[in-house]
Amino acid sequence: MENKDIISLISNEIHIGTQIKKPSSVSSVLKIEPNKENAFLKYSIGKMGSSKTVSQEEFIEAFKKIKEDGYINRMWYVEKFPYQHKNKPCNFTTIGGVFEILKIVTYKNGYYK
């Protein structure tokens, strides 16, 4: 699978309402917009109706890292996406959780591999 194919796979297999399991919480997919590169997947955070978005680039780069090295971890995310980590730190576990749903990775001890 090519790196950009992950966007098509997510668009076809993940739907509004899908529950994304994270190490210490669960989020729900609120919206998927394949034509929006910077706000591709919108998900819920917390119980107060807040939400965040994950970009296509974040998914593509994470998929690329998994293909090349067999894993992603928080340190990689912080180095690769410092702005997103500062403003949307939950994106890391959202990406990992989506990849778990797609059976690309499993989570253990801070690593999605």
ZALO-738651 format. One record per residue (C-alpha): residue number from 0; residue in three letters; x, y, z; chain. Coordinates in pm, whole numbers, plus 32768, in hexadecimal, padded with zeros to 4 digits. Example, Ala and Ser with C-alpha at 12.3 -4.5 7.8 and 13.67 -1.06 7.14 Angstrom:
// ZALO-738651
{site 0 ALA {84CE 7E3E 830C} A}
{site 1 SER {8557 7F96 82CA} A}
***
This chain:
// ZALO-738651
{site 0 MET {8000 8000 8000} A}
{site 1 GLU {8083 8158 7FA5} A}
{site 2 ASN {809C 825A 80BA} A}
{site 3 LYS {7F82 8333 8031} A}
{site 4 ASP {7E9F 8201 8014} A}
{site 5 ILE {7E72 820F 818D} A}
{site 6 ILE {7D8B 833B 8159} A}
{site 7 SER {7CA6 8271 8073} A}
{site 8 LEU {7CA9 814D 8164} A}
{site 9 ILE {7C48 822B 8289} A}
{site 10 SER {7B3B 82D8 81B8} A}
{site 11 ASN {7AA4 8189 8154} A}
{site 12 GLU {7AC2 80CA 829D} A}
{site 13 ILE {7A98 81CD 83B2} A}
{site 14 HIS {7940 826B 83D5} A}
{site 15 ILE {7895 837A 849E} A}
{site 16 GLY {7856 82EE 85F8} A}
{site 17 THR {7978 81F9 85F2} A}
{site 18 GLN {7A09 81D8 8750} A}
{site 19 ILE {7B81 820D 8760} A}
{site 20 LYS {7C1E 815D 888B} A}
{site 21 LYS {7D42 8211 8928} A}
{site 22 PRO {7E20 81A9 8A4B} A}
{site 23 SER {7D57 8274 8B47} A}
{site 24 SER {7C17 82DF 8A94} A}
{site 25 VAL {7B32 82AE 896B} A}
{site 26 SER {7AE2 83A9 8858} A}
{site 27 SER {79DC 83A2 8747} A}
{site 28 VAL {7A07 83FB 85DA} A}
{site 29 LEU {7932 852E 8595} A}
{site 30 LYS {798B 856E 8429} A}
{site 31 ILE {7A6D 84F6 8313} A}
{site 32 GLU {7AB3 85E4 81F6} A}
{site 33 PRO {7B93 8542 80EC} A}
{site 34 ASN {7BB3 868A 802E} A}
{site 35 LYS {7C39 874A 8159} A}
{site 36 GLU {7DAA 870F 818C} A}
{site 37 ASN {7DCF 87D3 82D2} A}
{site 38 ALA {7C8B 8765 8378} A}
{site 39 PHE {7C5F 8606 82F0} A}
{site 40 LEU {7BD3 8553 8422} A}
{site 41 LYS {7B16 8604 8539} A}
{site 42 TYR {7AF1 8550 8686} A}
{site 43 SER {7A58 8591 87DA} A}
{site 44 ILE {7B24 85D5 8911} A}
{site 45 GLY {7A9B 85CB 8A71} A}
{site 46 LYS {792E 85DB 8AD2} A}
{site 47 MET {78EF 874D 8A98} A}
{site 48 GLY {78C4 873E 891F} A}
{site 49 SER {7A26 87A9 88C6} A}
{site 50 SER {7ACD 872D 878C} A}
{site 51 LYS {7C17 872E 86D1} A}
{site 52 THR {7C85 86D6 8570} A}
{site 53 VAL {7D9C 8600 84E2} A}
{site 54 SER {7E38 865B 8393} A}
{site 55 GLN {7E75 8572 8271} A}
{site 56 GLU {7FE9 85BA 8295} A}
{site 57 GLU {7FEB 8534 83FA} A}
{site 58 PHE {7F4A 83ED 838E} A}
{site 59 ILE {802C 83CB 825C} A}
{site 60 GLU {816C 8410 831D} A}
{site 61 ALA {8108 8322 8436} A}
{site 62 PHE {80B8 8212 8339} A}
{site 63 LYS {8205 824F 828D} A}
{site 64 LYS {82BF 8235 83DA} A}
{site 65 ILE {820D 80EF 842E} A}
{site 66 LYS {8265 805D 82DA} A}
{site 67 GLU {83D2 80C9 82FA} A}
{site 68 ASP {8418 8086 846B} A}
{site 69 GLY {82F6 7FAF 84E0} A}
{site 70 TYR {826E 80A1 85E5} A}
{site 71 ILE {820F 8200 8650} A}
{site 72 ASN {8233 828D 87AD} A}
{site 73 ARG {81F8 83DC 8855} A}
{site 74 MET {8366 8447 8830} A}
{site 75 TRP {834D 841D 86B7} A}
{site 76 TYR {8209 84E5 86B2} A}
{site 77 VAL {829E 8601 8781} A}
{site 78 GLU {83CC 861A 869A} A}
{site 79 LYS {8306 85FA 8555} A}
{site 80 PHE {81DE 86D6 85B6} A}
{site 81 PRO {8248 87C9 86C9} A}
{site 82 TYR {812C 88BF 8686} A}
{site 83 GLN {8020 87B3 8686} A}
{site 84 HIS {80B4 8714 87BD} A}
{site 85 LYS {80A3 8860 8873} A}
{site 86 ASN {7F40 88B3 8803} A}
{site 87 LYS {7EA6 875E 87BC} A}
{site 88 PRO {7F67 865B 8887} A}
{site 89 CYS {7E43 8566 8873} A}
{site 90 ASN {7E7C 8547 86FB} A}
{site 91 PHE {7F90 844A 873C} A}
{site 92 THR {7EAA 8354 87ED} A}
{site 93 THR {7D96 839C 86F4} A}
{site 94 ILE {7E7B 8339 85D4} A}
{site 95 GLY {7EEA 8203 868F} A}
{site 96 GLY {7D83 81AD 86E9} A}
{site 97 VAL {7D11 81CA 8580} A}
{site 98 PHE {7E33 80EF 8511} A}
{site 99 GLU {7DCC 7FF0 861B} A}
{site 100 ILE {7C6A 7FE7 858E} A}
{site 101 LEU {7D00 7FA9 8435} A}
{site 102 LYS {7DDA 7E92 84CA} A}
{site 103 ILE {7F1A 7F40 845D} A}
{site 104 VAL {7FA6 7F52 85C0} A}
{site 105 THR {7F66 7EF0 8728} A}
{site 106 TYR {7FB5 7FC7 8856} A}
{site 107 LYS {80A5 7F60 8968} A}
{site 108 ASN {8178 802A 8A5D} A}
{site 109 GLY {816A 8173 899E} A}
{site 110 TYR {81A6 80DB 8849} A}
{site 111 TYR {80B8 809C 8729} A}
{site 112 LYS {8158 7F80 8665} A}
***
